[in-house]
Amino acid sequence: MKKLIFAFIVTSFTALTALTDFQTKYQESFSLEYQKKYTQAINSLLKIYPKYQYDYELNLRLGWLNYKSGKYEESIKYLLKANNINKNALEPLNMILLPLTALGKIKEVKKYALIVLKKSPADYYANIRLAYAYYKNQNYKQALHQYKILNSFYPSDNNVKLGLAATYLKLKNFLNSRKYYLEILKTSPYHKTAYQGYLATFKKD
């Protein structure tokens, strides 16, 4: 009887640990991404895509991998599909800001960021990506406004402080720029970008 129970347990465990084609390819994509083989990771997932084309996670993953490989239009396509599959999810809307920013589509960045912020005003990614999009578009006053909002939510975040410092520098407000660079250096004394920015506030005086 004990042998029969043991055999049943072993058989059940084997069945549980047998991976599906989805699981196999999905895990393989992470291994390939780690090696920066983004095209191979995408191709691995595309082999199962016809079968699982309406799967939320698969579309989200393909959106991310296409962004990493520089295929921004493809990335947007998959992320929009993920959003259509799960209309309440914030993940694809946050992620779509990356390829849109890379393409310089600032109006679209603002559109999707504001959708996220309407649902979740303190959302870190929507705020910081919108701020950065404004910054890249040389709309420094709007960038500063967005970074200030984010700083009120996440006052210890060095990425936010860096955005504030860099934006103040562009606006030639050297005292405030210096202040935020110093705040970064207080907790991260070897932060090269902050140190170089700090020195730049004196060169501009």
C-alpha positions in Angstrom: 0.0 0.0 0.0 2.9 2.4 0.9 4.5 1.7 -2.5 1.3 2.4 -4.2 0.9 5.8 -2.4 4.5 6.7 -3.1 4.1 5.8 -6.8 0.9 8.0 -6.9 2.8 10.9 -5.3 5.7 10.7 -7.7 3.3 10.5 -10.7 1.3 13.5 -9.5 4.5 15.5 -8.9 5.8 14.7 -12.3 2.5 15.8 -13.9 2.6 19.1 -11.9 6.2 19.9 -12.9 5.7 19.2 -16.6 5.7 22.6 -18.3 3.3 23.6 -21.0 4.5 25.1 -24.2 3.5 28.5 -22.9 5.5 28.1 -19.7 8.6 26.8 -21.6 8.7 29.6 -24.1 7.8 32.3 -21.5 10.7 31.2 -19.3 13.0 30.9 -22.2 12.3 34.5 -23.1 13.7 35.6 -19.7 16.9 33.6 -20.2 17.4 35.2 -23.7 16.6 38.7 -22.4 19.2 38.2 -19.7 21.7 37.5 -22.4 20.4 40.6 -24.3 19.2 38.4 -27.2 16.0 40.3 -27.6 15.2 39.2 -31.1 15.6 35.6 -30.2 13.4 36.1 -27.1 10.7 37.6 -29.3 10.9 34.9 -31.9 10.7 32.3 -29.2 7.4 33.8 -28.0 6.1 34.2 -31.5 6.2 30.5 -32.0 3.3 30.2 -29.5 1.6 33.5 -30.3 -1.0 32.1 -32.7 -2.2 29.8 -30.0 -2.2 32.3 -27.1 -2.7 35.6 -29.0 -5.4 36.8 -26.6 -3.2 36.2 -23.5 -2.6 39.4 -21.5 0.8 38.4 -20.1 2.1 37.3 -23.5 1.2 40.5 -25.2 2.7 42.6 -22.4 5.9 40.6 -22.6 6.2 41.0 -26.3 5.5 44.7 -25.9 8.5 44.9 -23.4 10.8 42.8 -25.5 10.1 44.8 -28.7 10.8 48.0 -26.8 14.1 46.6 -25.6 15.1 45.6 -29.1 14.3 49.1 -30.5 11.2 48.0 -32.4 9.0 50.7 -30.9 6.0 50.5 -33.3 5.8 46.7 -32.7 6.0 47.3 -29.0 3.1 49.8 -29.1 1.0 47.3 -31.1 1.4 44.5 -28.5 0.9 46.9 -25.5 -2.3 48.2 -27.0 -3.5 44.7 -27.5 -2.7 43.9 -23.8 -4.7 47.0 -22.8 -7.6 45.8 -24.9 -7.5 42.4 -23.2 -7.5 43.9 -19.7 -8.9 47.4 -19.9 -8.4 48.1 -16.2 -4.7 47.3 -16.1 -2.2 50.1 -15.7 0.8 48.1 -16.7 0.5 48.3 -20.5 -0.4 52.0 -20.3 2.7 52.7 -18.2 4.9 50.6 -20.4 3.7 52.2 -23.6 5.1 55.5 -22.5 8.6 54.1 -23.1 8.4 53.4 -26.9 6.2 56.6 -27.4 8.9 58.7 -25.7 11.6 57.0 -27.8 9.6 57.9 -30.9 9.2 61.5 -29.7 5.4 61.2 -29.6 5.0 63.6 -26.7 1.2 64.1 -27.2 0.6 60.4 -27.1 2.8 60.1 -24.0 0.7 62.8 -22.3 -2.5 61.1 -23.4 -1.7 57.7 -21.9 0.1 59.1 -18.8 -3.0 61.2 -18.0 -5.2 58.1 -18.3 -3.1 56.4 -15.7 -2.9 59.4 -13.4 -6.7 59.8 -13.5 -6.9 56.3 -12.0 -3.9 56.6 -9.8 -2.6 60.2 -9.3 0.5 59.1 -7.3 1.6 56.5 -9.9 5.4 56.7 -10.0 6.0 55.5 -13.6 3.3 57.6 -15.2 4.5 60.8 -13.4 8.3 60.3 -14.0 7.9 59.2 -17.7 5.6 62.2 -18.4 8.1 64.5 -16.7 11.0 63.0 -18.7 9.0 63.3 -22.0 8.5 67.0 -21.3 12.2 67.3 -20.5 13.2 65.6 -23.7 10.9 67.8 -25.7 12.6 70.9 -24.0 9.3 71.8 -22.3 11.2 72.5 -19.1 8.5 74.3 -17.2 6.0 71.4 -17.6 8.8 69.0 -16.7 9.5 70.9 -13.6 5.8 70.9 -12.6 5.6 67.2 -13.1 8.8 66.5 -11.2 7.6 68.6 -8.3 4.4 66.6 -8.0 6.4 63.4 -8.0 8.9 64.8 -5.5 6.0 65.4 -3.1 5.0 61.8 -3.4 8.5 60.3 -3.3 10.8 62.8 -1.6 13.7 60.4 -1.1 13.8 59.1 -4.7 17.1 60.1 -6.3 15.8 59.7 -9.9 13.2 62.3 -9.1 15.8 64.6 -7.5 18.0 64.2 -10.6 15.2 65.2 -12.8 14.5 68.3 -10.7 18.2 69.2 -10.6 18.6 68.8 -14.4 15.5 70.7 -15.2 16.4 73.6 -12.9 19.8 73.6 -14.6 18.1 74.0 -18.0 16.0 76.8 -16.6 19.2 78.5 -15.3 18.0 78.3 -11.7 21.4 77.3 -10.5 20.7 77.5 -6.7 17.8 75.1 -6.8 19.7 72.8 -9.2 22.7 72.8 -6.9 20.3 72.0 -3.9 19.0 68.8 -5.5 22.3 67.6 -6.7 23.6 68.1 -3.2 20.7 66.1 -1.8 21.6 63.2 -4.1 25.3 63.4 -3.1 24.3 63.4 0.6 23.1 59.8 0.3 25.0 58.7 -2.8 28.4 60.4 -2.6 29.8 58.5 -5.6 26.9 59.4 -8.0 28.8 60.6 -11.1 25.9 62.2 -12.9 25.0 64.2 -9.7 28.6 65.3 -9.2 29.0 66.4 -12.8 25.7 68.2 -12.6 26.7 69.9 -9.4 29.9 71.2 -11.0 27.9 72.4 -14.0 25.9 74.7 -11.7 29.1 76.7 -11.0 30.3 76.8 -14.6 27.0 78.4 -15.6 27.2 81.2 -13.0 
